[in-house]
Every structure is written in C-alpha cells, then in structure tokens.
Amino acid sequence: MESTGIQSGNVIYNMSTFIFMGLAAFAVFALLSVLLLVKKFHDKVKAKLVDILKKTFFNNLIRSHSISYIHLTVSFSIVIYLEMEKKEAINLKQIAPLIALGVLPLFLLKVLLSKRETLDTLEIREKIERLYQDIALTRNSWTIYYHPMFLLRRFCFVVIPILMPDYPIIQVIVLSIINLMFVMFMGAV
C-alpha cells in the first residue's frame, strides 16, 4: 500500500489533506461571516462574500474535486479492497462513497446538458466554467461530454483493478478498450 501513496486503510487518515483544506476554507468563511456582523466591516465583507460566491465558489469546488477525484476514488477503493482481502462482507456504508464517485460524472453531465443553451452566458460561465473550460462549445455537440467522460475514465482506471484483482488479463483488456473508446471520442470532438 505504501507504493500507491495511500498510508493506511483508514479513509479519514488518507483524506487528511483534503479535510484540512475544507476546514481551512470553512474557517475563512466563518471569519468573514463574523466580520459581516460587525457594522464597521459589513458593507465591505458583504461585497467580498458575494463576489467570492458568485465568481469562485462553484468553479473552485469543481476544480478541487476534479484534482482530487483520483485520490478519493483510490482511497475508497483501498478500503473496499482490504475488506475483500479479509473475506468479510462489504456493506453499503463502505461502498456508498465509491458509488457516489461513480455517479458524479453522470450528475455533471446532467448539469451541463440542462444548461447547454446558456453555457456561453456570463452568469453561467462565472458559476460552472471549470466544467467546460478550454472546450470549444460550438465545434461539435459532443464536446460538452469531455469532462464527465474524463472523470468516468479515471474512475474505471481505479475501480476495475480493485474489483478484479485476480484477473490481470481481463483488466488489461477492459482498460485498453476504455482507452480506445476515449481516444475515439477525443478524435470525434
């Protein structure tokens, strides 16, 4: 497990960096909220909070999740793998985060498709631009699928070896097919 960068089978320990970053962000928002209550700073803090929420909150949330997606998936998969090695039953509480990570690309796809007509507007761009940044929306109707497909591919690259540890040939074949499909998708867009 050390060679994978995962220190233990404890998800909270493995995710400590991300938990710390979340707590730090929460502390900053809490401080700004307290300053909002002080009359002297009220107008400046309110304007700053509105600007942060409007321009960066969703984009930074999307960006940080995209960066940490592979780490989250590996952490949750390691826990499931360790349970599989112990030959113990895997309960829904252990597998639910992994299912959520697998469903997330589908949710992002739903968000993009529901806002397809307004993606070029300034209001939507300020909120969720990270989902389609550097993607030419007018070139092809399939370009909108890039980010969710990218996350789904990452998810498969982690989960398939965890679910089929005794079948390396099948792993290679399935992962090669996924890669081929992604390359064909990239060529099409």
C-alpha positions in Angstrom: 0.0 0.0 0.0 2.9 2.4 0.6 3.8 2.3 -3.1 0.4 3.7 -4.0 0.8 6.7 -1.8 -2.0 5.6 0.5 -0.8 5.3 4.0 -3.5 3.1 5.5 -6.9 1.5 5.1 -8.4 4.4 7.0 -10.1 6.8 4.6 -10.1 9.7 7.1 -6.3 9.4 7.5 -5.8 9.2 3.8 -8.0 12.2 3.2 -6.5 14.3 5.9 -5.0 16.9 3.5 -8.4 17.4 1.8 -10.2 17.5 5.1 -7.7 20.2 6.4 -8.3 22.3 3.2 -12.0 22.1 3.7 -11.7 23.1 7.3 -9.5 26.0 6.4 -12.0 27.2 3.8 -14.8 26.8 6.3 -12.7 28.9 8.9 -12.2 31.7 6.3 -15.9 31.8 5.6 -16.7 31.7 9.3 -14.3 34.6 9.9 -15.9 36.6 7.1 -19.3 35.8 8.5 -18.3 37.1 11.9 -16.9 40.3 10.3 -20.2 40.6 8.5 -21.9 41.1 11.8 -19.6 44.0 12.8 -21.2 47.2 11.4 -17.8 48.7 10.6 -16.9 46.0 8.1 -20.4 44.9 7.0 -20.5 46.5 3.5 -17.0 45.6 2.5 -17.3 42.0 3.8 -20.7 41.5 2.2 -19.5 42.7 -1.2 -16.4 40.4 -0.9 -18.6 37.4 0.1 -21.0 37.9 -2.8 -18.1 38.2 -5.2 -16.4 35.0 -3.8 -19.7 33.1 -4.0 -20.6 34.4 -7.4 -17.3 34.0 -9.2 -15.2 31.3 -7.5 -17.2 29.1 -5.2 -18.6 26.6 -7.8 -15.6 26.9 -10.1 -13.2 26.2 -7.2 -15.4 23.4 -5.9 -15.4 21.8 -9.4 -11.6 22.3 -9.8 -10.7 20.9 -6.5 -12.9 17.9 -7.0 -11.5 17.2 -10.4 -8.0 17.3 -9.0 -8.8 15.1 -6.0 -11.1 12.7 -7.9 -8.5 10.1 -8.4 -7.3 10.3 -4.9 -10.8 10.0 -3.5 -11.5 7.0 -5.7 -8.3 5.3 -4.7 -8.9 5.9 -1.0 -12.3 4.5 -1.1 -11.3 1.6 -3.3 -8.4 0.6 -0.9 -10.9 0.3 1.9 -13.1 -2.0 -0.2 -10.1 -4.0 -1.3 -8.9 -4.5 2.3 -12.4 -5.7 3.2 -12.4 -8.1 0.2 -9.0 -9.5 1.4 -10.4 -10.2 4.8 -13.2 -12.1 3.1 -15.7 -10.0 5.1 -19.0 -8.9 3.7 -18.9 -5.4 2.2 -21.8 -3.3 3.5 -23.5 -0.4 1.8 -21.8 2.1 4.1 -18.4 1.1 2.8 -19.3 1.1 -0.9 -21.6 4.1 -0.9 -18.8 6.8 -1.3 -17.5 4.8 -4.3 -20.9 4.6 -5.8 -21.3 8.4 -5.3 -18.0 9.0 -7.1 -19.2 6.8 -10.0 -22.5 8.7 -10.2 -20.9 12.1 -10.0 -19.8 12.3 -13.7 -23.4 11.4 -14.7 -24.6 14.3 -12.4 -22.2 16.7 -14.0 -23.3 15.6 -17.4 -26.9 16.3 -16.4 -26.0 19.8 -15.2 -24.1 20.5 -18.5 -27.0 19.2 -20.7 -29.6 21.1 -18.7 -27.7 24.4 -19.2 -26.4 23.6 -22.7 -28.2 26.6 -24.3 -26.9 29.1 -21.7 -23.3 27.9 -21.2 -21.9 30.9 -23.1 -23.7 33.5 -20.9 -21.7 35.4 -18.4 -23.8 34.3 -15.4 -23.4 30.5 -16.1 -19.7 30.9 -17.1 -18.9 32.6 -13.8 -20.5 29.7 -11.9 -19.5 26.5 -13.7 -16.9 27.4 -16.3 -14.5 24.8 -14.9 -16.7 22.0 -16.3 -16.1 23.2 -19.9 -13.1 25.5 -19.7 -10.9 25.3 -22.9 -13.5 23.4 -24.7 -15.0 24.8 -27.9 -18.7 24.5 -27.4 -19.6 25.4 -31.0 -17.3 23.0 -32.7 -19.2 19.8 -32.0 -22.3 18.9 -30.0 -20.2 16.1 -28.3 -17.6 18.4 -26.8 -19.8 19.0 -23.8 -19.3 15.4 -22.7 -15.5 15.8 -22.3 -15.2 16.5 -18.5 -17.7 13.8 -17.4 -16.1 11.3 -19.7 -12.7 12.2 -18.4 -13.8 11.6 -14.8 -15.6 8.4 -15.7 -12.4 7.1 -17.3 -10.4 7.9 -14.2 -13.0 6.1 -12.1 -12.8 3.0 -14.2 -9.0 3.0 -14.1 -9.1 2.8 -10.3 -12.1 0.6 -9.7 -11.5 -2.2 -12.3 -8.2 -3.4 -10.8 -9.7 -3.2 -7.3 -12.8 -5.3 -8.4 -10.9 -7.9 -10.4 -7.5 -8.3 -8.6 -7.2 -12.0 -9.7 -7.8 -11.3 -13.4 -5.0 -9.2 -14.7 -5.6 -10.2 -18.4 -9.2 -9.1 -18.2 -8.1 -5.9 -16.5 -5.7 -5.1 -19.3 -8.3 -5.9 -22.0 -11.1 -3.8 -20.4 -8.8 -0.9 -19.6 -7.4 -1.0 -23.2 -11.0 -0.9 -24.6 -11.8 2.0 -22.3 -8.7 3.8 -23.5 -9.5 3.1 -27.2 -13.1 4.4 -26.7 -11.8 7.6 -25.1 -9.3 8.1 -27.9 -12.1 7.6 -30.4 -14.2 10.1 -28.5 -11.4 12.6 -28.5 -10.9 12.2 -32.2 -14.6 12.7 -32.8 -14.7 16.0 -30.9 
